[in-house]
Amino acid sequence: MTTPIRIAVLGASGYTGADLVRLALTHPRIEVAALSANSKAGQTMAEIWPHFAPYPSLPRLVPSESIDFSSIDAVFGCLPHAASASLLGTLSGPRIIDLSADFRLKDADVYAHWYGGAHPAPALLPEAVYGLSEYARASLPAARLVACPGCYPTAVLLALQPLLGAGVITPERITINALSGVSGAGRSLKEGNLFPEVAEAVHPYGIGHHRHMPEIDQQLSLASGSPVVVSFTPHLVPMNRGELVTCIAEMAPGTGIADLRATLAGRYAAEPFVHLLPEGLAPATRMVRGSNHTVVNVFADRVPGRAIIIAAIDNLVKGSSGQAIQNMNLMFGLPETMGLEAAPLFP
């Protein structure tokens, strides 16, 4: 009999944690051994999330400190920043897949600037593997601590990283306009996320100072080999889940749209979850909803020498919990697609 991978999900009462549990339930090698949610400790998942009613065998939610981590193989941290590192930094047994922002940035001072406080576990930053699965694949089998990318960086990096790496776009003057469903703002009560506030409206937020900016800059700079500072503006749109990024970049001298398409086609030809769409077909969130897939395409701008690169993901799956399980699969030597084969939901 194949030994199951026993997992603990910390922060299972949030959107990210709940979607991770949803995906874990159909994964043939995962056993959900522990679930935490400090403010809702003692409740069942079905009491918080009615769609888990058919799964009464799920563990009851407990405070994270009461979990016996010696019996856990992998911990998924779905906690807010700072709280995540404070707890995960104390664990030495299980392997850790963290979905917070705590281990994404390699510079503790940069973290302090953008997140408003000293890093809770700076000594762990050097060992954390940045878990953009398609680019971290070789490092994941030996990793003890994996930092899953943010949802916006996931879409942006999958769209731009191969183009910068190949030198077919320049690192200067990259502009990104991003759209996300309301679930990206989390489940805690916020006036701006009430139905009357978000319905029939689109609004930008984090203008000029969104916390995903330094993460995007960090990874694109590594791909480019030179400093990259992007212009990034996110927008909240009235849908539950989904994310779309529109990136405008200047093409390198002597290159054209065909070169950009050829670069993306070559890089993602063998990738199970990243797909270059046919020429002229625009990515849309409905193409990936509920799935771990990414769709991307390239278009010519009306300004000569500029390209428009568009990518769409589900912010809760490929942008969060699905990518976390994809990373776990690679860490434990499992088929990368295991438990993530579901096709997108439509309509």
Summary of the structure (lengths in Angstrom):
residues: 347
radius of gyration: 19.6
end to end distance: 39.0
largest distance: 62.7
contacts: 1158
relative contact order: 0.14
helix: 35%
strand: 20%
